[in-house]
Amino acid sequence: MTQTLAQMAEEVLRTADGREKTALSRRHAARWFAARDAGTPIPVGTATPPDQPARPDRPELLPPRDVPRRRPGSPQGRIALLHAVAHIELNAVDLHWDIIARFSETRLPIGFYDDWVKAADEESKHFNLICDCLNRLGSHYGALPAHAGMWRAAEDTATDLMGRLAVVPMVLEARGLDVTPGMIDIFRRAGDAAAVEALEVIYAEEVHHVAYGSKWFHFLCGRHDLDPKDAFHDLVRTYFHSTLKPPFNEEKRAEAGLPPDFYWPLAEETPAKGRAP
């Protein structure tokens, strides 16, 4: 019996090893699009995703404040930076499959699933590109501690699709558009052409992922007769446990469908009283 898309998503979420997870992710994405192209689309179906995705024994996951800080100008600092990017990309793979599995009972156009399957496939490619860079530098994913809080946004928005779209692609992934150019400069100055090439691929494709979030957020606002800007501000204040920090890459954010009046007002606020940073 053919797996549904939601079952495929759940299978990815329940696969622990990073290389195995991303290989499965890419196979499922290829199956989804091949079936669409053949005119025999795979049903979306439903699934029961885990509260947290399966993870390998390493890296050790630490509270954000306990993750060691290293100078990016040193070789070890650049390895640490790439390791952090790999961790982000692996979490992104799970986040994009999770939005499919967790909200599969919500009635949505088929294009919604096309976008997030494509995003998951690209994040899988990104993880492997960065892992290859780590291997060339004599390291690997899991060699260093990593941030334990990356799944928090998924947990907080597990029952709120609009909240998920607001916080994950439109805040967290948009932040990647702000910081990636600086990372590219670090590796260009170090003469690491492979890392520069990998990060440039990520930078170009992350714009699309932020755009998918903005597109479907606006779609749902239209469905529920909500003002997108006001709804975005309310949801970010509810679910995002920090402030939005400038400088912002306004050009790339605009390209992804995020105008300044969405994020600048939130950057000028402090976290709500009692909310953990």
ROTORNU-270790 format. One record per residue (C-alpha): z, x, y. Coordinates in steps of 0.02 Angstrom, whole numbers, padded with zeros to 5 digits, always signed. Each point is the difference from the previous one (the first is absolute). Layout:
<rs>
ZXY;...
</rs>
This chain:
<rs>
+00000+00000+00000;-00051+00070+00170;+00141+00047+00116;+00011-00095+00162;+00005+00098+00163;+00185-00036+00022;+00035+00066-00176;-00100+00157+00040;+00104+00022+00156;+00162-00021-00098;-00058+00129-00127;-00026+00128+00139;+00172-00038+00071;+00080+00027-00171;-00084+00170-00028;+00116+00143+00048;-00100+00163+00002;-00093+00026+00163;-00162+00065-00076;+00002-00135-00134;+00040-00136+00127;-00143+00050+00114;-00124+00020-00144;+00043-00176-00059;-00011-00063+00179;-00176+00070+00018;-00057-00070-00168;+00063-00173+00045;-00082+00008+00171;-00166+00050-00081;+00015-00145-00124;+00037-00124+00140;-00151+00049+00104;-00116+00017-00150;+00043-00177-00053;-00025-00062+00179;-00171+00085+00008;-00050-00075-00168;+00043-00175+00059;+00140-00018-00128;+00155+00024+00108;+00168+00035-00082;+00124-00141+00033;+00141+00042+00121;+00132-00082-00112;+00186+00027+00022;+00124+00134-00050;+00183+00048+00006;+00006+00167+00091;+00156+00108-00012;+00118+00006+00147;-00036+00186+00010;-00150+00093-00072;+00021+00121-00144;+00025+00178+00059;-00002+00172-00084;+00164+00093-00025;-00049+00118+00141;+00000+00008+00148;+00184-00027+00030;+00013-00144+00125;+00123+00028+00142;+00056-00100+00152;-00116+00043+00146;+00135+00099+00091;+00027+00110-00152;-00181+00052-00028;-00009+00186+00051;-00098+00038+00158;-00120+00148-00006;-00102+00081+00137;-00183-00050-00024;-00056+00169+00067;+00061+00088-00159;-00086-00007-00170;+00149-00089-00076;+00003-00120+00146;-00182-00044-00027;+00034-00030-00185;+00144-00114+00049;-00114-00094+00121;-00133-00026-00135;+00135-00054-00123;+00059-00132+00124;-00179-00062+00022;-00023-00012-00189;+00159-00104-00011;-00062-00116+00137;-00168-00021-00085;+00078-00040-00170;+00110-00132+00082;-00154-00070+00086;-00087-00021-00168;+00145-00107-00058;+00013-00095+00163;-00182-00054-00007;+00008-00055-00181;+00167-00084+00034;-00071-00110+00139;-00126-00063-00129;+00125-00031-00140;+00145-00065+00104;-00098-00124+00104;-00128-00051-00132;+00056-00182+00009;-00047-00010+00184;-00171-00078+00027;-00109+00134+00079;-00187+00040+00014;-00072+00120-00128;-00029+00125+00141;+00188+00025+00013;+00002+00069-00177;-00157+00104+00028;+00083+00085+00149;+00164+00043-00085;-00080+00057-00162;-00112+00115+00103;+00151+00062+00098;+00098+00034-00161;-00150+00094-00071;-00013+00108+00157;+00188+00035+00003;-00015+00056-00182;-00138+00121+00051;+00108+00061+00145;+00148+00036-00115;-00108+00104-00115;-00082+00095+00143;+00170+00051+00067;+00067+00041-00174;-00150+00115-00023;+00044+00086+00163;+00180+00023-00060;-00062+00073-00165;-00110+00126+00093;+00155+00056+00096;+00098+00025-00161;+00101-00161+00013;-00011-00179-00063;+00058-00176+00039;+00181-00012-00055;+00044+00180+00044;+00097-00053+00156;+00116-00144+00044;-00078-00153+00081;+00043-00147+00110;+00091-00139-00096;-00026-00136+00131;-00188-00023-00013;+00008-00156-00108;+00122-00087+00118;-00138-00087+00097;-00064-00076-00162;+00173-00060-00050;+00034-00074+00172;-00165-00096+00002;-00006-00049-00184;-00007-00186+00045;-00094+00010+00165;-00185+00044-00006;-00020+00001+00189;+00152+00113+00014;-00076+00118-00129;-00163+00010+00096;+00090+00028+00165;+00114+00139-00061;-00101+00095-00130;-00179+00018+00064;+00029-00047+00183;+00155+00109+00029;+00022+00128-00139;-00183+00040-00034;-00040-00009+00186;+00128+00137+00023;-00108+00108-00111;-00141-00017+00127;+00119+00072+00130;+00061+00152-00097;-00146+00053-00111;-00101+00089+00137;+00149+00115+00030;+00012+00038-00186;-00185+00041-00007;+00026+00124+00142;+00143+00084-00094;-00108+00033-00153;-00152+00047+00102;+00102+00135+00089;+00062+00060-00170;-00179+00014-00063;+00028-00126-00141;-00173-00081-00004;+00038-00103-00156;+00152-00081+00079;-00096-00033+00161;-00140-00084-00099;+00124-00107-00098;+00094-00055+00155;-00161-00041+00091;-00050-00116-00144;+00170-00083+00009;-00010-00018+00189;-00170-00085-00006;+00046-00120-00139;+00173-00047+00063;-00082-00082+00152;-00076-00125-00121;+00167-00037-00083;+00082-00037+00167;-00150-00109+00041;+00021-00098-00161;+00179-00036+00049;-00050-00057+00173;-00144-00108-00067;+00105-00094-00127;+00149-00014+00117;-00112-00086+00128;-00074-00108-00138;+00173-00063-00050;+00050-00025+00181;-00153-00112+00018;+00047-00094-00158;+00175-00033+00067;-00051-00025+00183;+00103+00149+00060;-00031+00119+00145;-00035+00168-00087;+00085+00109+00129;+00159-00104+00006;+00005-00016-00190;-00023+00187-00020;+00141+00040+00121;+00118-00124-00087;-00038+00068-00175;+00015+00183+00048;+00167-00036+00084;+00057-00088-00159;-00059+00123-00131;-00026+00172+00077;+00160+00102+00006;-00046+00120+00138;-00098+00009+00162;-00184+00033+00024;-00012+00176+00067;-00135+00062+00119;-00115+00091+00022;-00122-00124-00073;-00180+00033-00052;-00064-00143+00107;-00183+00032-00040;+00020-00009-00189;+00125-00143+00012;-00126-00100+00102;-00135+00041-00127;+00115-00074-00132;+00030-00159+00100;+00168+00045+00077;-00001-00019+00190;+00136+00084+00105;+00090-00163+00041;+00043-00015-00185;+00097+00163-00014;+00050+00064+00173;+00128-00140+00032;+00085+00043-00165;+00004+00186+00044;+00101-00040+00155;+00138-00089-00098;+00150+00066-00094;+00039-00058-00177;+00095-00163-00012;+00190+00021+00000;+00064+00036-00174;-00171+00040-00070;-00005+00161-00097;-00115+00134+00074;
</rs>
